[in-house]
Amino acid sequence: MTDPVPDIVERLDIGSFRWSLGPALPDGQGAVTLRYFFGAPGTNPDAVLTRRQDSFEYLSRYEGKESWFRKLSLLAAADWTGDGKGELLVSWEDDNLGRGTYNTISLLLLGAESSDTPITAMHVEDWLFKGREAVLRMLK
């Protein structure tokens, strides 16, 4: 991809990985994209999505105060899984800015079956665990 950030905003299935809003996602709907929360009718009108060439940030406010900050940053692209398709390695930050101590930074692998299917995410530690035998052989 030459300009992946807009594509990720439009196609990333936010139900495909663990994060703070996961429990609030609708059941049985299939892929739920970032657009569901970033600009869908009924979403927080005080939320701001800022796109950059290598990242995007989503800042939401509640009662005039910043409440949640989420950021996805592109790190590297390669065929990480060895399936012949390229994946993006990204960092995902999910931070509650004032109503608790929830703050995570995760490494995710993003991939899609084709250019018109949802982009899915997998936590790097899940990928490492799933392919642990191959990783161990490679490290020997």
KAPEWO-V770642 format. One record per residue. N is the residue number from 0. RES is the residue in three letters. PHI is phi in whole degrees, -180 to 180 (NA if undefined). Layout:
BEGIN
n=N res=RES phi=PHI
n=N res=RES phi=PHI
END
This chain:
BEGIN
n=0 res=MET phi=NA
n=1 res=THR phi=-87
n=2 res=ASP phi=-140
n=3 res=PRO phi=-74
n=4 res=VAL phi=-59
n=5 res=PRO phi=-61
n=6 res=ASP phi=-65
n=7 res=ILE phi=-64
n=8 res=VAL phi=-59
n=9 res=GLU phi=-81
n=10 res=ARG phi=-120
n=11 res=LEU phi=-67
n=12 res=ASP phi=-80
n=13 res=ILE phi=-76
n=14 res=GLY phi=-90
n=15 res=SER phi=-90
n=16 res=PHE phi=-146
n=17 res=ARG phi=-80
n=18 res=TRP phi=-165
n=19 res=SER phi=-61
n=20 res=LEU phi=-90
n=21 res=GLY phi=-51
n=22 res=PRO phi=-64
n=23 res=ALA phi=-91
n=24 res=LEU phi=-72
n=25 res=PRO phi=-69
n=26 res=ASP phi=-83
n=27 res=GLY phi=70
n=28 res=GLN phi=-92
n=29 res=GLY phi=87
n=30 res=ALA phi=-62
n=31 res=VAL phi=-117
n=32 res=THR phi=-88
n=33 res=LEU phi=-55
n=34 res=ARG phi=-57
n=35 res=TYR phi=-56
n=36 res=PHE phi=-98
n=37 res=PHE phi=-99
n=38 res=GLY phi=112
n=39 res=ALA phi=-71
n=40 res=PRO phi=-55
n=41 res=GLY phi=88
n=42 res=THR phi=-84
n=43 res=ASN phi=-63
n=44 res=PRO phi=-71
n=45 res=ASP phi=-92
n=46 res=ALA phi=-90
n=47 res=VAL phi=-125
n=48 res=LEU phi=-105
n=49 res=THR phi=-116
n=50 res=ARG phi=-100
n=51 res=ARG phi=-127
n=52 res=GLN phi=-65
n=53 res=ASP phi=-115
n=54 res=SER phi=-167
n=55 res=PHE phi=-142
n=56 res=GLU phi=-127
n=57 res=TYR phi=-128
n=58 res=LEU phi=-118
n=59 res=SER phi=-115
n=60 res=ARG phi=-123
n=61 res=TYR phi=-137
n=62 res=GLU phi=53
n=63 res=GLY phi=80
n=64 res=LYS phi=-113
n=65 res=GLU phi=-63
n=66 res=SER phi=-117
n=67 res=TRP phi=-138
n=68 res=PHE phi=-127
n=69 res=ARG phi=-132
n=70 res=LYS phi=-143
n=71 res=LEU phi=-117
n=72 res=SER phi=-123
n=73 res=LEU phi=-75
n=74 res=LEU phi=-113
n=75 res=ALA phi=-164
n=76 res=ALA phi=-127
n=77 res=ALA phi=-171
n=78 res=ASP phi=-90
n=79 res=TRP phi=-65
n=80 res=THR phi=-89
n=81 res=GLY phi=75
n=82 res=ASP phi=-96
n=83 res=GLY phi=87
n=84 res=LYS phi=-115
n=85 res=GLY phi=-80
n=86 res=GLU phi=-124
n=87 res=LEU phi=-102
n=88 res=LEU phi=-94
n=89 res=VAL phi=-132
n=90 res=SER phi=-105
n=91 res=TRP phi=-126
n=92 res=GLU phi=-107
n=93 res=ASP phi=-137
n=94 res=ASP phi=-133
n=95 res=ASN phi=-82
n=96 res=LEU phi=-90
n=97 res=GLY phi=-177
n=98 res=ARG phi=-117
n=99 res=GLY phi=163
n=100 res=THR phi=-115
n=101 res=TYR phi=-69
n=102 res=ASN phi=-157
n=103 res=THR phi=-130
n=104 res=ILE phi=-129
n=105 res=SER phi=-121
n=106 res=LEU phi=-97
n=107 res=LEU phi=-126
n=108 res=LEU phi=-104
n=109 res=LEU phi=-107
n=110 res=GLY phi=-155
n=111 res=ALA phi=-147
n=112 res=GLU phi=-68
n=113 res=SER phi=-156
n=114 res=SER phi=-74
n=115 res=ASP phi=-120
n=116 res=THR phi=-108
n=117 res=PRO phi=-60
n=118 res=ILE phi=-86
n=119 res=THR phi=-111
n=120 res=ALA phi=-122
n=121 res=MET phi=-135
n=122 res=HIS phi=-63
n=123 res=VAL phi=-58
n=124 res=GLU phi=-65
n=125 res=ASP phi=-67
n=126 res=TRP phi=-62
n=127 res=LEU phi=-63
n=128 res=PHE phi=-66
n=129 res=LYS phi=-62
n=130 res=GLY phi=-106
n=131 res=ARG phi=-59
n=132 res=GLU phi=-64
n=133 res=ALA phi=-67
n=134 res=VAL phi=-66
n=135 res=LEU phi=-63
n=136 res=ARG phi=-62
n=137 res=MET phi=-68
n=138 res=LEU phi=-80
n=139 res=LYS phi=-76
END
